């Protein structure tokens, strides 16, 4: 059986200022809030997403990548 490789890094892009930062995602939970270190806006997921990585990242969070529902 092939085990899917889970991407653990994602580049978050702030929707307010466009700042990008690579972050390591938690593997055991979703991250609901994230503060942009450039403009200090507090990001939260868009409607229908479980975390900031699913809304603003280049990779979905590990639980979603693993076909698990986070919310």
C-alpha positions in Angstrom: 0.0 0.0 0.0 1.4 3.4 -1.0 1.3 6.0 1.8 0.8 9.6 0.5 3.5 12.1 1.3 2.2 15.0 3.4 3.6 18.5 2.6 4.5 20.1 5.9 5.5 23.6 4.7 3.2 26.2 3.1 3.8 29.7 1.9 1.1 31.9 3.4 0.1 35.1 1.5 -1.6 37.8 3.4 -4.7 38.9 1.6 -4.4 42.5 3.1 -0.8 43.4 2.1 0.5 40.5 -0.1 3.3 39.6 2.3 4.4 36.0 1.9 6.1 33.8 4.5 6.9 30.1 4.5 5.6 28.3 7.6 5.7 24.8 9.0 2.2 23.6 9.5 1.1 21.7 12.6 0.4 18.0 11.9 -2.1 17.3 14.7 -4.5 20.3 14.4 -5.6 23.1 12.2 -4.4 26.7 12.7 -7.4 28.9 12.8 -5.7 32.3 13.4 -2.5 33.7 12.0 -1.0 37.2 12.4 0.8 38.7 9.4 4.2 39.8 10.6 4.2 42.6 8.0 0.8 44.4 8.5 -0.2 42.6 11.7 -3.7 41.8 10.4 -5.2 38.7 12.1 -6.1 36.2 9.5 -8.8 33.6 9.9 -10.0 31.0 7.4 -12.4 31.9 4.6 -15.9 30.4 4.8 -15.8 26.7 4.1 -12.1 26.3 5.0 -10.8 24.8 8.2 -7.7 26.8 8.7 -5.5 29.7 7.4 -3.3 27.3 5.4 -6.3 26.0 3.4 -7.4 29.6 2.7 -4.1 31.5 2.1 -1.4 28.8 1.8 0.3 27.1 -1.1 -0.5 23.7 0.5 -3.6 22.6 2.4 -3.1 21.6 6.0 -1.9 18.1 6.8 -5.2 16.7 8.0 -6.9 17.8 4.8 -4.1 16.4 2.7 -4.6 13.1 4.6 -8.3 13.2 3.7 -9.4 13.9 7.2 -12.0 16.5 8.1 -10.7 19.2 10.4 -14.0 20.9 11.4 
